[in-house]
Amino acid sequence: MDAQNGLKLFELENNIVPLSKSDEKLYGFDSDVQRKQLDAELWKKDIYHYRKVEISSIALVKMVMHARSGGDIEVMGLMLGKVVGNTMIVLDAFALPVEGSETRVNAHQEGYEYMVQYLEQNEASGHKEPVVGWYHSHPGYGCWLSGIDVDTQMTNQKHQEPFLAVVIDPKRTISAGKVELGAFRTFPEEQRPAGIQSTDSDGFQSVPLNKIEDFGVHADRYYPLEVSYFKSSLDDKLMDRLWRKHWINTLSQSPLITNSEFTTLKVQEITNKIHMLTSGGKKNVSYAQLLQESDAIAEEITQGHKSNEIKKKLFGGGQ
Amino acid sequence: MMASSRSFGTALVHPLVLLGISDQITRITAQYAIEPESKPKFAGGVILGRQLESQFELMLSFELNMPERSSDGVPEIDFAHMSVRLEQTKLIFPNYDVLGWYISNSNTRITKEIADLHQRFLNQYPSALLLVFDPTLTGAKDMSSEAGSGGGGSSMSLPISVYETLPPTRVEVSKVLWDGESFDKTEFYVESASDSSIQLEENTAWASRLLPMRISVESGEAERIAVEHVANVSRTTEGIDPSGIVGAIGGIGADSGKASTTKMAVFLSSQRNALEMLHKDIQLLEKYVGEVIAGTAPFDPDVMQLVQRVLSNKPVVKNDDQFDLAMMQEETNYQMASYLAQITGAAASVRSLSQRSNTALLAARTKHAAYVNPNVNMFDGGMSDMMSMFGGHDRFGRHGRAKGFGSFFR
C-alpha cells in the first residue's frame, strides 16, 4: 500500500532535479560518441590538438584537498572524464596511495593495482568515464612539469591517449587564497609545433631559483592548456546556500596577516631574479614575468588593505 | 523516558560531502537523459569522518552501489562493494571512520524505504548517522517550518537533514508502523533486531528513534578556498559549448588581459556579498529583539547573551591609539607597495619604449641611408646616449624597488 507512495520519492525520472540541458550534455556519458572521438585519434594529426581543460567542481575540490592533505609531500591521483573536440573534460578525480618526494612522483608500480581495483568498483557504482589524466602536487614551488613529470607524461601520452597532466600547488593555494593549478600536455619526442609559446603564455609561474634549472631545461617539451571550471546547476544552487555559512570566513580572514610570510618570500624571490638579470644571468627569467609577479603582489596587498579598510569603517566606531 | 525532539549531537558537514552527493545526483540524472530506456540508479553513499563526543564531523563520502531487488524494485545496499571501497579509502585516509550513510529523496524526511535501508545499515554499523539530501532544494523549508525538528535556523538553508540513531527502546507499535501517511510523521523509528532476552508487552516494539541533529558547515583551509573558487570562479555549464568546437586561440589572450581588473572586482563583490549577509543577520536579530520586547516572541537566553556580548565588544576598538597606529602603518605599507609596483611598471614601459625606438631608428636609417645627409650623425649620438640613460634608469628603478620591497616586509 505505502510502498508505492514511498518509492515515488526515490525516483529521479519525474524531473525533480533542476538540471539544465547543458548539464545533461556535460555530465552524461555516451560511450558511442566518446568512441568516435577517440577513434579519430586527432592528437596524432595535430600534436597541439587539445587546448582547453574543463574541471568539474567535485574534481577540483577533491584534488585540492588531497594535495593539501599531503603537506610537504607530493601526492598524486588520477582524473576521470572525457574529451569533446579540443577540450578535455575532467569530471571526477581520485587519490592514489602513492607518495613522492620533491619532483619525483612515480605512479606505475605501487599505484597500479589500487587503480585497477578502484576503477572496477567505480564502474560498478555507475561511473562510465575512463581515466583522462593524472594530477600531482608541487607543495610550494609552483605549477609546472619537472623532467621526471615530463617523461611520465610522455609515456602516458604514448600509450593512453587522451591523457592530461595537472599540477596543483597546495601551499600557494593557501597563501594566495586562490586555487593554483596548471594543466599540461607534452609534445612527442623531437617534435615541436611551429610558433609555440613557452609556458608563460598562459598565466605566469614564478618558479623558485633552486628549481628554475629543472624548469627551464624541460619547459619547451610541454605546453599549458587553458583551464576553466564548471559546476552543475545543482552545485550552483547548493553553493548559494553554502554561502550563508561561508561569508563569515570571507569577512573575518585577514589576507595581509596570513600571507605576510609568503609575500616576503616572493619579494625576495623577485629581488634575486633581478640581481640575476642585471648581472646578465640565465635566460629563464624575463622582464615581463617579473613585472607580472610584482603587479600580482601589489594587487594582493591592495585587496588585503581594502578588506581592512572596510572592516575599520564598519567596526571602528565612526571616525 | 522524556522524548526530547532534538538531538544533542551536532553534525559538522563538510562541503565536499555535499558536492559529492550533488555530483552523484547530477550524473545519474544526466545519464538517464541520455539513456531514457535505462532505469536510473539510486543516489546513496557512505559518509566517513571523525567523531568527538557528540560532534560528528562528516568529511568524506563515497558512492554506494544500490541495485534493485528484482522482486519489487526496492533498492538494496551492496555491502560487498562497500567494504572494498572502504578498504581503498582507508588506505589514503586512515584516520576517518564510517559515520553513516546518505540517500537522496525529494524532501529531507524519512520514508519507509529509507528506514528499511537504514535498518540494514544499522546491522553493520550500529548507531550510524543518516543523511537525507533533497535535490529539489525545497525540503529544507518544510523542516524549518516544522517546530522542533531539523537544526532550526542553522540548517534552514541547506537541503539536508542528518539523523542520529538513538539506542533502541521500547515504543508503541503504532510509532514503528508506516501507514502511508508518512508526511505527517514527526517522529521516526527504526525497528531493531528483536532481542529474545527482552520481554515485549503487547502493542510495543523494540526500536531506535531517529533524531534530527543540529547541522553546521565546517571546512578546512584548502577546502574553503576550493569551495570559494567553485562558488565564484566556476561557471555553470551554460557557458560551455558541448558541441566542443572552441573558438580561435585569440580569445585566450583577450581573457588574460581582463584578468587583473576582474580579480579585484571578484574580490570586492565577495566582500560586498559578505557584508550583505551580515546586514541581513543583524536585521533578523534586531527584529527578534524587538519582538521579544514587544512580547510576541519567546525569550531565548542563549541568543540574548550572544547579542549582549557582541554589543559590549563594539567599543573596544573605538579610540584605541594602538589600533589606529597599526592601521596607519599598514596603510603606509600598502601605499608604498603599490607605488613600488607602479614605478616598476613605469620603468618597464620606458625600457620597452627605448628598445622600440632604437629598433625603429635603426630600421629607418638603413632604409633611407642613401638619401640621408651623412652629416646628421650628431642626432644619432644624442639618441643612443639617451637610450643608455633610459636603460640605466630602468635597471635602477627595478633594483631599487626590489630592495625597498624586500627590506620592508622583513
Interface residues (C-beta under 8 A of the other chain):
Chain A: M1 D2 A3 N5 G6 L7 L9 F10 E11 L12 E13 I16 V17 P18 L19 S20 S22 D23 E24 K25 L26 Y27 G28 F29 D30 R51 K52 E54 S56 S57 I58 L60 V61 K62 V64 M65 H66 A67 R68 S69 V84 G85 N86 T87 L91 D92 A95 L96 P97 Y114 Q117 Y118 Q121 A124 S125 G126 H127 K128 P170 T173 I174 G177 K178 V179 D202 G203 E226 S228 Y229 F230 K231 S232 S233 L234 D235 D236 K237 L238 M239 R241 L242 W243 R244 K245 H246 W247 I248 N249 T250 L251 L256 S260 T263 T264 V267 Q268 I270 T271 I274 T278 Y287 A288 L290 L291 S294 D295 I297 A298 E299 I301 T302 Q303 G304 H305 K306 S307 N308 I310 K312 L314 F315 G316 G317
Chain B: P15 L16 L18 L19 G20 S22 D23 I25 T26 R27 I28 T29 A30 Q31 Y32 A33 I34 P40 K41 F42 A43 E63 L64 N65 D72 G73 V74 P75 D78 H81 V84 R85 Q88 L91 I92 F93 N105 S106 N107 T111 K112 E113 I114 P135 T136 L137 S157 L158 P159 W178 D179 G180 S182 S216 V217 S219 G220 E221 A222 E223 R224 I225 A226 V227 E228 H229 V230 A231 V233 S234 R235 T236 T237 E238 G239 I240 P242 S243 G244 I245 V246 I249 I252 S256 S260 K263 M264 F267 L268 S270 Q271 N273 A274 L275 M277 L278 K314 P315 V317 K318 N319 F323 M327 E330 E331 N333 Y334 A337 S338 L340 A341 Q342 T344 G345 A348 R351 R395 R398 H399 R401 A402 K403 F405 G406 F409 R410
